[in-house]
Amino acid sequence: MTQQKATPIIAYQGHKGAYSHLSCKRVFPEFEAHACMTFDAAMAMVERGEADIAMIPVENSTAGRVEEIYRKLPHTSLFVIGEHYESVNHCLLGLKGSTIKQIKTVGSHPQALAQCTKHLTKLDIRPMATLDTAGAALSVSKKADPSHGAIASSLAAKLYDLEILQEEFQDVKGNTTRFLILSCEHKIPTLVAGQKYITSFLFTVRNIPSSLYKAMGGFATNNVNIIKLESYTPDGRMVATQFHIDVEAHPNDANMTLAMDDLAYFAKDIRMLGTYVASNYRSFNA
């Protein structure tokens, strides 16, 4: 008798109903979504083989990058195998039967609060930072205080039986979060003509004059588009700068090979994070 394969697991940070949970359900509906309290815990599940992949947010169109993730990625053994853009519809939630006029304080993740600052100020509502949006919704349900609300998803409202007092509570319409899909396996997709790919990697520049300028020059001369360049000091030390870079290329592209050869001359500690198909969101919002 053939043994039935267990349901694959995708890990995410936050309580049930978080935007990461929503993204998991949307992109991988056949997976069992597993909630973790921290990003570290979600990524560690994948590293230990307890989850197949993880869905991790890295930046938001309004509030900017999730800097914590860029600092954690170099310390994991995981690879990027995909990306997903999730349109964010922040909802102001309260207890059943409550009204916006009753809300005096609201809890949510700092990123979500930053994305709703103007509305909160206009309504004279005091923001309170929490670990995640859905956790804030759960707290409202447990606290049972009509003066306390949460900024979270419509899924969180459904799961915790809360009232949606106002949809699209974010200050900027079109607010979008980019997620990376992480795996233990370094899966490089087959190069297909006409398909756009993103390759992500880390590097540190050598201690020579104009090293960053020269390292990036190889991408310009070989017509490889750099779409993201993030810098940070690893481990809090001020003696070296590490860079996270996304380029619009496949490693088997001839121009990409030449650009990487140039990079290797001026940089060190190059670590490939992954190559993956570019999200359709990039084409629609170019």
MARKESE-418790 format. One line per 2 residues: number of its first residue (from 0); their letters; for each residue x, y, z of C-alpha. Coordinates in steps of 0.1 Angstrom, whole numbers. Each point is the difference from the previous one (the first is absolute). Layout:
# MARKESE-418790
NUM = a = X Y Z | ...
# end
This chain:
# MARKESE-418790
0 = mt = 0 0 0 | 15 34 -10
2 = qq = 5 24 29 | -18 33 -6
4 = ka = 24 30 0 | -4 24 29
6 = tp = -14 35 -7 | 29 24 -7
8 = ii = 5 27 26 | 7 37 -5
10 = ay = 12 21 30 | -7 36 6
12 = qg = 5 26 28 | -31 11 19
14 = hk = -33 -12 13 | -27 -16 -22
16 = ga = -15 28 -21 | 33 19 -5
18 = ys = 7 14 -35 | 27 -27 -3
20 = hl = -26 -26 7 | -23 16 -26
22 = sc = 29 -2 -25 | 7 -36 8
24 = kr = -37 -9 -6 | -1 19 -33
26 = vf = 33 -13 -15 | 1 -35 15
28 = pe = -36 -10 8 | 10 -37 0
30 = fe = 26 5 28 | -7 -1 37
32 = ah = 9 35 13 | 19 -1 33
34 = ac = 0 31 22 | 33 10 18
36 = mt = 5 27 26 | 32 14 -16
38 = fd = 18 1 -34 | 28 -20 14
40 = aa = -24 -28 11 | -16 -1 -35
42 = ma = 33 -2 -18 | 14 -25 25
44 = mv = -30 -23 -7 | 11 -2 -36
46 = er = 37 -5 10 | -10 -29 23
48 = ge = -21 -16 -27 | -32 5 20
50 = ad = -14 23 -28 | 5 -2 -37
52 = ia = 1 38 -6 | -5 33 18
54 = mi = -18 32 -11 | 20 30 13
56 = pv = -8 37 -6 | 30 22 -10
58 = en = -14 34 -10 | -32 21 -3
60 = st = -7 27 -26 | -10 24 28
62 = ag = 21 -8 30 | 31 -12 -17
64 = rv = 22 -30 6 | -3 -25 29
66 = ee = 37 6 10 | -1 -29 25
68 = iy = -3 -25 -28 | 29 13 -20
70 = rk = 21 -4 31 | -12 -35 7
72 = lp = 3 -15 -35 | 39 -2 0
74 = ht = -2 -21 32 | -23 -26 -15
76 = sl = 6 -29 -24 | -31 7 -19
78 = fv = -4 10 -37 | -26 22 -17
80 = ig = -21 -20 -25 | -28 26 -7
82 = eh = -16 33 8 | -35 11 5
84 = ye = -16 35 1 | -30 3 23
86 = sv = -24 30 -2 | -6 11 35
88 = nh = -35 10 11 | 3 11 36
90 = cl = -32 -1 19 | -8 18 32
92 = lg = -15 -26 23 | -20 2 32
94 = lk = -23 -21 21 | -33 -10 -15
96 = gs = -25 29 3 | 27 26 7
98 = ti = 5 32 -21 | 30 20 -12
100 = kq = -8 28 24 | 5 -23 30
102 = ik = 36 -10 -11 | 27 18 21
104 = tv = 29 -24 -5 | 9 -24 -27
106 = gs = 26 -28 -1 | 19 -14 -30
108 = hp = 34 -8 -14 | 23 32 -2
110 = qa = 0 -3 -38 | -38 0 -2
112 = la = -2 29 24 | 25 20 -21
114 = qc = -22 -7 -31 | -31 15 18
116 = tk = 16 29 18 | -21 28 -17
118 = hl = -33 -18 7 | 9 -7 36
120 = tk = 11 36 6 | -32 14 -16
122 = ld = -22 -22 23 | 22 7 30
124 = ir = 6 -37 6 | 32 -9 19
126 = pm = 20 -28 -17 | 14 -29 20
128 = at = 27 -22 -15 | -5 -38 1
130 = ld = 19 -30 -15 | -24 -4 -29
132 = ta = -33 12 -14 | -20 -32 7
134 = ga = 13 -1 36 | -14 34 5
136 = al = -34 -11 -13 | 1 -30 24
138 = sv = 8 24 29 | -30 21 -8
140 = sk = -22 -31 1 | 14 -11 33
142 = ka = 1 35 16 | -36 7 -8
144 = dp = 5 37 4 | -21 20 -26
146 = sh = 26 29 2 | 28 -22 -13
148 = ga = 3 -11 -36 | 25 -15 -24
150 = ia = 13 5 -35 | 0 -34 -18
152 = ss = -14 -20 -29 | -36 -9 -8
154 = la = 11 -36 6 | 10 9 36
156 = ak = -34 16 5 | -17 -32 -11
158 = ly = 22 -23 21 | -4 21 32
160 = dl = -36 10 -6 | 6 38 -1
162 = ei = -18 29 -17 | 17 16 -30
164 = lq = -5 37 9 | 18 12 -31
166 = ee = 16 -17 -30 | 30 14 -19
168 = fq = 12 18 31 | 35 5 -14
170 = dv = 11 35 -9 | 11 -10 -36
172 = kg = -21 -20 -24 | 19 -27 -18
174 = nt = 19 -8 31 | 19 -33 -7
176 = tr = 23 -23 19 | 27 -21 -17
178 = fl = 6 -35 14 | 29 -24 -7
180 = il = -6 -37 -1 | 28 -19 17
182 = sc = 11 -36 -3 | 29 -22 11
184 = eh = 5 -10 -37 | 18 22 -24
186 = ki = -24 -4 -29 | 12 19 -31
188 = pt = -28 1 -26 | 8 -11 -36
190 = lv = 7 30 -22 | -29 6 -23
192 = ag = 2 26 -28 | -22 30 7
194 = qk = -5 -7 37 | 13 25 25
196 = yi = 20 -12 30 | 14 16 32
198 = ts = 33 -11 15 | 7 10 36
200 = fl = 34 -2 16 | 22 15 28
202 = ft = 35 14 -3 | 26 21 19
204 = vr = 22 25 -19 | 38 -3 2
206 = ni = 19 27 18 | 12 19 -31
208 = ps = -10 35 -13 | -33 2 -18
210 = sl = -6 -37 4 | -38 2 1
212 = yk = -1 22 -31 | 23 -23 -18
214 = am = -19 -31 12 | -33 14 -13
216 = gg = 16 11 -33 | 1 -35 -13
218 = fa = -38 -1 1 | -4 33 -18
220 = tn = 25 -9 -28 | -16 -34 -5
222 = nv = -35 14 0 | -12 -18 31
224 = ni = -28 19 18 | 6 5 38
226 = ik = -34 3 16 | 10 1 37
228 = le = 31 7 19 | -2 0 38
230 = sy = 29 6 23 | 5 -7 37
232 = tp = 28 -7 25 | 0 -37 10
234 = dg = -1 -9 37 | -2 36 9
236 = rm = 37 6 -8 | 11 32 -17
238 = va = 30 -15 -17 | -16 -15 -31
240 = tq = -31 5 -22 | -20 -29 -14
242 = fh = -23 5 -30 | -32 -18 -10
244 = id = -6 3 -38 | -28 -10 -23
246 = ve = 6 0 -37 | -23 -7 -29
248 = ah = 19 -30 -15 | 4 -37 0
250 = pn = 35 -14 10 | 2 -18 -34
252 = da = -4 33 -19 | 33 8 -18
254 = nm = -1 36 12 | -7 -10 36
256 = tl = 31 -24 -1 | 22 29 -12
258 = am = -14 23 27 | 6 -25 27
260 = dd = 36 -5 -12 | 5 38 4
262 = la = -16 0 34 | 23 -28 13
264 = yf = 30 21 -8 | -12 30 22
266 = ak = -21 -19 26 | 4 -29 24
268 = di = -22 -24 20 | -25 -2 -29
270 = rm = -29 -23 10 | -28 -8 -24
272 = lg = -34 2 17 | -21 -13 -29
274 = ty = -14 4 -35 | -38 1 -5
276 = va = -26 10 -25 | -9 37 2
278 = sn = -35 7 13 | -25 12 -25
280 = yr = -6 30 23 | 33 15 -12
282 = sf = -13 0 -36 | -33 15 9
284 = na = 16 28 21 | 30 8 -21
# end
